[in-house]
Each structure stands twice: as structure tokens, then as C-alpha cells.
Amino acid sequence: MVDAVLGAVRPLGGDELQRDDVAEILEQLVASGDLLELRHEGGRSTRLLYLAPPSFIERFPGTYMVMGVRPFGAHLIGDELARAIEYEGHTRVLKTDPVEADSELRARGLQRVAKDRWVARPSSETPADLIGRHQARLDVATTAGELDGLQLLDPASKVRYYRGRWRTPAQTDTGDYVARRPQAYGADLWCLVRLEAGAPTRLMEFPVADPVVPGRDEAWRYQAAVDALRGTAQQFRIRRGNQPSDDPTLDFFSPLPGFAERYVQFTGLALGKTPGALFSFRLPAAALADTTNFLTDMLWMTDQEDSSGD
């Protein structure tokens, strides 16, 4: 998908567009519900992308997230109601009369998604328990064999520079690591690999607990548990504006699993990349406490306050 987009855009003057930028947009579209990434068993386990059906979810009365893609480039909402859609990055928010919203959107072929389904999450547990579950599975996993092109997520690296955490295995590596390995067709596979003196001995592919979610979601949560147990928990930064009425902004330095990104996106406004952060969300002040508690409980993250207003 990324290569196809690059091939179409670059001849139109998009020479400065980088592959990583397109890959990031693709991940955002999956997280926001416009595309579905589902496992497909067809002789070998792989994941395919599908257009998500036209849908909407109520943030609160009068404000709705609209999601999904119609085939052949058709507008999700093609009449006068489309003027009420606010576009911000990869998200679309519709503000309309709450009394008529449900019937109007259904009449246009959009299906309602329940809030509890959209913000569904895995069970809350300690980092040690999550890691222990995965280690037990890895103990009885298949022998790894030769793994060409393996990339490790280095747990000893700085948690605030995600892209700099990836590297090739070294002879000093012994233990369990989140990793990615290439396949002949499609995106790299996410896995948990056990190394001894840099040599892979056992391999377990993500996802483990939920076959529907993308492998990276479970891998990112596992890594968050590893970082927390090492005493270097992943962080988010709270930036407050110069005025008391300004909404706070949350800056993130590591990717969020899909369930966490959907939770933050449900009440917040995605800002994309901001200086010094991987991505950011602006939240209503009233939602800040619940959101930070959620990130602390589900991903064991720590917050860093910044009141400079920059």
C-alpha cells in the first residue's frame, strides 16, 4: 500500500515525500477506523487491509466521529451535511443536531458504532504479569532457526526516541526482545524473539492474545511493560497553554497501541507531529485526568508537566 501511494504521488511533485511519512499516515488510518487490518489464513498467516464500512460514533451529543471509506473514491457524505464536517489531520468530526443525527447518518448509509466497542481495551495487569505470560508462551514456542534481516527494539535505548531504538542483533544480546522480521510479501512481521549470544533460539509472532488486532499493538504494549519494569517507563508530556482556558496538549514519544490511540482520539484532537514529539493530541481540560489515568493504568506511562505554553 505504501509503495503504491508513493508511486502515484511522486510523479505529481511529491519527491520530498518519504516512505516513513506515508507509513505513518497508513497507521493513523488504521487506528482511526478508516482501514481495517485483519488476519487472513490462506496457506500462510498474513494480514490484509480492507476498506472500513462507513460508520459514526458519538463523542457526546451533537459531535460525532465519522469513519470508513467508500469504494472508488466516493464521498463518505456527499450532500449538504458534508459542510458540517471538520477535518483535522486524518480525523473527521461532524457537528450536527443531536436529535436528528442518528437518523440522518443512518439514512446516508453510515452505521453506528457503540462507544464501549470503540474504546474496548485489554485487561489491566502489572508489567511483570504481562511479561510473564509472554515468556511462558515463548518457553514452548517453535525453534527460531535462521532469521535474516531481524531488527530488535533495544530495551536499553532511550524511550523518548522511538526510531533510534531499532537496531540489528549483536553478539552481546541475550534475552527476549520485541523484533520485526521481513517477509517475501507485505509488511515486516512483529514477533518476540529469544536470543542467546545474538543468535535466535525461539520465536513467537504477534498477535498472541487477540488474533484480530495488528501485531504491532501487542508488541508495543509488551515493550511498554518491559520499559516500566526496567524503571524507564515510557512518557507523555502535558503542555498547558498560557491562558487558564486553553486546552492542554499531550505529547507522545512512543507509538500507542491501537486501543490506547482510539481512547485518546475519542475525546482529543489529533495534531500529528509536533516539535520534539512523535505525535500529539489536544484534549478538553475535563478529559485530562481520565486520560492520564488510563495511560498510567494500561501502559504504565509516566507524565512530564510542561507549562511553558510553547
C-alpha positions as CSV (number, residue, x, y, z in Angstrom):
1,M,0.0,0.0,0.0
2,V,2.8,2.4,0.9
3,D,4.7,1.7,-2.3
4,A,1.6,2.2,-4.4
5,V,0.9,5.6,-2.8
6,L,4.5,6.7,-3.3
7,G,4.4,5.5,-6.9
8,A,1.2,7.6,-7.6
9,V,2.2,10.8,-5.7
10,R,5.9,11.3,-6.6
11,P,5.3,11.9,-10.3
12,L,2.9,14.7,-9.3
13,G,5.6,16.6,-7.4
14,G,5.9,14.6,-4.3
15,D,9.6,14.0,-4.5
16,E,10.1,15.1,-0.9
17,L,7.6,12.6,0.4
18,Q,9.3,10.0,2.5
19,R,8.3,6.4,2.9
20,D,8.2,6.7,6.7
21,D,5.7,9.6,6.3
22,V,3.3,7.5,4.2
23,A,3.7,4.5,6.5
24,E,2.8,6.8,9.5
25,I,-0.3,8.0,7.7
26,L,-1.3,4.5,6.9
27,E,-1.0,3.5,10.6
28,Q,-3.1,6.5,11.6
29,L,-5.9,5.5,9.1
30,V,-5.9,2.0,10.7
31,A,-6.0,3.4,14.2
32,S,-8.8,5.9,13.3
33,G,-11.0,3.2,11.8
34,D,-10.9,4.2,8.1
35,L,-9.0,1.0,7.2
36,L,-9.2,-2.5,8.8
37,E,-6.1,-4.7,9.2
38,L,-7.3,-8.3,9.6
39,R,-5.6,-11.6,9.7
40,H,-6.1,-13.9,6.7
41,E,-5.3,-17.6,6.7
42,G,-4.6,-18.7,3.1
43,G,-1.9,-21.3,3.3
44,R,0.2,-18.9,5.4
45,S,-0.7,-16.4,8.1
46,T,-0.8,-12.9,6.8
47,R,-2.7,-9.6,7.3
48,L,-4.6,-7.7,4.7
49,L,-6.0,-4.2,4.6
50,Y,-9.7,-3.6,3.9
51,L,-11.9,-0.5,3.5
52,A,-13.8,0.0,6.7
53,P,-17.5,0.4,6.3
54,P,-19.0,4.0,6.6
55,S,-19.6,4.5,10.3
56,F,-20.0,7.0,13.0
57,I,-19.6,7.2,16.8
58,E,-21.0,9.7,19.2
59,R,-18.3,11.6,21.2
60,F,-21.0,13.5,23.0
61,P,-24.4,14.8,21.9
62,G,-24.0,16.9,18.7
63,T,-20.4,15.8,18.0
64,Y,-19.6,12.6,16.0
65,M,-16.5,11.0,14.6
66,V,-17.2,9.7,11.1
67,M,-15.1,6.8,9.8
68,G,-14.7,4.5,6.9
69,V,-14.1,4.6,3.1
70,R,-16.5,4.2,0.2
71,P,-15.2,2.4,-2.9
72,F,-14.0,4.2,-6.0
73,G,-13.3,7.5,-4.2
74,A,-17.0,8.3,-3.4
75,H,-17.6,10.8,-0.7
76,L,-18.4,9.4,2.7
77,I,-21.2,12.1,3.0
78,G,-21.9,13.7,-0.3
79,D,-24.6,16.3,0.3
80,E,-25.1,19.5,2.3
81,L,-24.3,17.7,5.6
82,A,-20.7,17.3,4.5
83,R,-20.2,21.1,5.1
84,A,-20.5,20.4,8.8
85,I,-17.5,18.0,8.8
86,E,-14.3,19.4,10.4
87,Y,-11.1,17.9,9.1
88,E,-8.0,17.7,11.3
89,G,-5.2,15.6,10.0
90,H,-6.6,12.1,9.4
91,T,-9.7,12.6,11.5
92,R,-13.2,13.8,10.6
93,V,-15.6,15.3,13.1
94,L,-19.2,16.1,12.4
95,K,-21.2,18.6,14.4
96,T,-24.9,18.5,13.9
97,D,-28.3,18.4,15.6
98,P,-28.1,15.5,18.1
99,V,-31.9,14.9,17.8
100,E,-31.7,14.2,14.0
101,A,-28.1,13.0,13.8
102,D,-28.7,9.2,14.2
103,S,-31.5,9.0,11.6
104,E,-29.7,11.4,9.2
105,L,-26.4,9.4,9.3
106,R,-28.1,6.1,9.0
107,A,-30.1,7.3,6.0
108,R,-26.8,8.1,4.3
109,G,-25.6,4.5,4.8
110,L,-23.4,5.0,7.9
111,Q,-23.7,2.5,10.7
112,R,-23.5,3.5,14.4
113,V,-20.5,2.1,16.4
114,A,-21.1,1.8,20.2
115,K,-18.7,3.8,22.3
116,D,-17.8,0.8,24.5
117,R,-16.9,-1.2,21.4
118,W,-14.7,1.6,20.0
119,V,-12.8,2.1,23.2
120,A,-12.6,-1.6,24.2
121,R,-9.3,-2.5,25.9
122,P,-7.4,-5.5,27.1
123,S,-7.4,-6.4,30.8
124,S,-5.5,-4.3,33.2
125,E,-2.4,-6.1,34.7
126,T,1.0,-5.4,36.0
127,P,4.1,-5.2,33.7
128,A,5.5,-8.3,35.4
129,D,2.3,-10.3,34.8
130,L,2.1,-9.4,31.2
131,I,5.8,-10.2,30.6
132,G,5.5,-13.5,32.5
133,R,2.6,-14.6,30.3
134,H,4.5,-13.9,27.1
135,Q,7.7,-15.6,28.5
136,A,5.7,-18.7,29.3
137,R,4.4,-18.9,25.8
138,L,7.9,-18.3,24.4
139,D,9.3,-21.1,26.5
140,V,7.3,-23.6,24.4
141,A,7.4,-21.7,21.1
142,T,8.9,-23.0,18.0
143,T,12.6,-23.1,17.4
144,A,13.6,-19.8,15.7
145,G,16.1,-21.1,13.0
146,E,17.9,-18.6,10.7
147,L,16.3,-15.1,10.7
148,D,17.7,-12.8,8.1
149,G,17.0,-9.1,8.4
150,L,16.0,-9.2,12.0
151,Q,15.6,-5.8,13.7
152,L,15.4,-5.5,17.5
153,L,13.7,-2.9,19.7
154,D,16.6,-2.2,22.1
155,P,15.2,-2.0,25.7
156,A,18.3,-0.2,26.9
157,S,17.8,2.7,24.5
158,K,16.2,6.0,25.3
159,V,12.4,5.7,25.5
160,R,11.9,9.2,24.1
161,Y,13.5,8.4,20.7
162,Y,11.4,5.6,19.2
163,R,13.1,5.3,15.8
164,G,16.5,5.3,17.4
165,R,15.6,2.3,19.5
166,W,15.7,-0.1,16.5
167,R,18.9,-1.9,15.6
168,T,20.3,-5.2,14.4
169,P,21.2,-8.0,16.8
170,A,24.7,-8.0,18.4
171,Q,26.6,-10.9,19.9
172,T,26.1,-9.5,23.4
173,D,22.3,-9.8,23.1
174,T,20.8,-12.5,25.4
175,G,17.2,-12.4,26.4
176,D,13.7,-11.7,25.0
177,Y,13.3,-8.9,22.5
178,V,10.5,-7.3,20.5
179,A,11.5,-7.6,16.9
180,R,10.5,-7.2,13.3
181,R,11.5,-9.6,10.5
182,P,10.9,-9.2,6.8
183,Q,8.7,-11.5,4.7
184,A,8.6,-12.0,1.0
185,Y,5.4,-10.1,0.5
186,G,3.8,-7.5,2.8
187,A,5.0,-5.5,5.8
188,D,7.5,-6.8,8.3
189,L,6.2,-9.3,10.8
190,W,6.1,-8.4,14.5
191,C,7.5,-11.0,16.9
192,L,9.0,-11.8,20.3
193,V,12.4,-13.5,19.8
194,R,14.7,-15.1,22.4
195,L,18.4,-14.6,21.7
196,E,21.4,-16.3,23.2
197,A,24.7,-14.5,22.4
198,G,23.0,-12.8,19.5
199,A,21.6,-16.0,17.9
200,P,17.8,-16.5,17.8
201,T,16.6,-19.6,19.7
202,R,12.8,-19.2,20.0
203,L,10.3,-17.2,18.1
204,M,6.7,-16.2,18.7
205,E,4.7,-14.0,16.4
206,F,2.4,-11.2,17.5
207,P,-0.6,-11.0,18.0
208,V,-0.9,-13.6,20.7
209,A,-3.9,-12.7,22.8
210,D,-6.3,-11.3,20.1
211,P,-5.9,-12.5,16.5
212,V,-7.9,-9.5,15.2
213,V,-5.6,-6.7,16.4
214,P,-2.4,-5.8,14.4
215,G,0.7,-7.5,15.8
216,R,2.4,-4.1,16.5
217,D,-0.3,-3.3,19.0
218,E,0.6,-6.2,21.3
219,A,4.3,-5.7,20.6
220,W,4.1,-2.0,21.7
221,R,2.3,-2.9,24.9
222,Y,4.7,-5.6,25.7
223,Q,7.6,-3.1,25.2
224,A,5.8,-0.6,27.4
225,A,5.7,-3.3,30.1
226,V,9.5,-4.0,29.6
227,D,10.3,-0.3,29.9
228,A,8.2,0.1,33.0
229,L,9.8,-3.0,34.7
230,R,13.3,-1.6,33.9
231,G,12.4,1.6,35.7
232,T,12.4,3.6,32.5
233,A,8.7,3.8,31.8
234,Q,7.5,5.4,28.6
235,Q,6.5,9.0,28.9
236,F,4.0,11.5,27.8
237,R,4.3,15.3,28.2
238,I,1.5,17.6,29.3
239,R,1.7,21.1,27.8
240,R,-0.6,23.7,29.1
241,G,-1.4,27.0,27.3
242,N,-0.7,30.5,28.5
243,Q,-4.3,31.0,29.4
244,P,-6.2,29.0,32.0
245,S,-8.9,28.4,29.5
246,D,-6.5,26.8,26.9
247,D,-6.9,23.1,26.4
248,P,-3.9,21.0,27.4
249,T,-1.8,19.1,24.8
250,L,-0.4,15.6,25.3
251,D,2.9,14.9,23.5
252,F,3.9,11.3,22.9
253,F,7.4,9.9,22.2
254,S,6.5,6.3,21.5
255,P,3.7,4.8,19.4
256,L,0.5,3.9,21.2
257,P,-1.3,0.5,20.7
258,G,-4.5,0.9,18.8
259,F,-6.8,0.6,21.8
260,A,-4.9,3.4,23.6
261,E,-4.8,5.7,20.5
262,R,-8.6,5.2,20.0
263,Y,-9.2,6.1,23.6
264,V,-7.2,9.4,23.3
265,Q,-8.6,10.1,19.9
266,F,-12.2,9.7,21.1
267,T,-12.1,12.9,23.2
268,G,-8.9,14.6,21.8
269,L,-7.9,16.2,18.6
270,A,-5.0,14.6,16.7
271,L,-2.3,17.2,16.0
272,G,0.2,14.9,14.2
273,K,3.9,15.6,14.6
274,T,4.9,18.4,16.9
275,P,8.4,19.7,17.7
276,G,10.2,17.2,20.0
277,A,7.4,14.6,19.9
278,L,6.3,11.7,17.8
279,F,2.7,12.9,17.7
280,S,0.4,14.9,19.9
281,F,-3.3,15.3,20.9
282,R,-5.1,18.3,22.2
283,L,-7.7,17.4,24.9
284,P,-10.5,19.2,26.7
285,A,-9.3,20.1,30.2
286,A,-12.1,18.0,31.7
287,A,-10.9,14.8,30.0
288,L,-7.2,15.2,31.0
289,A,-7.4,13.3,34.4
290,D,-9.3,10.3,33.0
291,T,-6.9,10.1,30.0
292,T,-3.7,10.3,32.1
293,N,-5.1,7.7,34.5
294,F,-5.9,5.4,31.5
295,L,-2.3,5.7,30.1
296,T,-0.8,5.0,33.6
297,D,-3.1,2.0,34.2
298,M,-2.9,0.4,30.8
299,L,0.6,1.3,29.6
300,W,2.3,2.2,32.9
301,M,3.4,5.5,31.5
302,T,4.6,8.5,33.4
303,D,3.8,12.1,32.8
304,Q,6.0,15.1,32.5
305,E,4.5,18.5,33.0
306,D,5.4,21.4,30.8
307,S,3.6,24.7,31.4
308,S,5.8,26.8,29.1
309,G,2.9,27.1,26.5
310,D,5.3,26.6,23.6
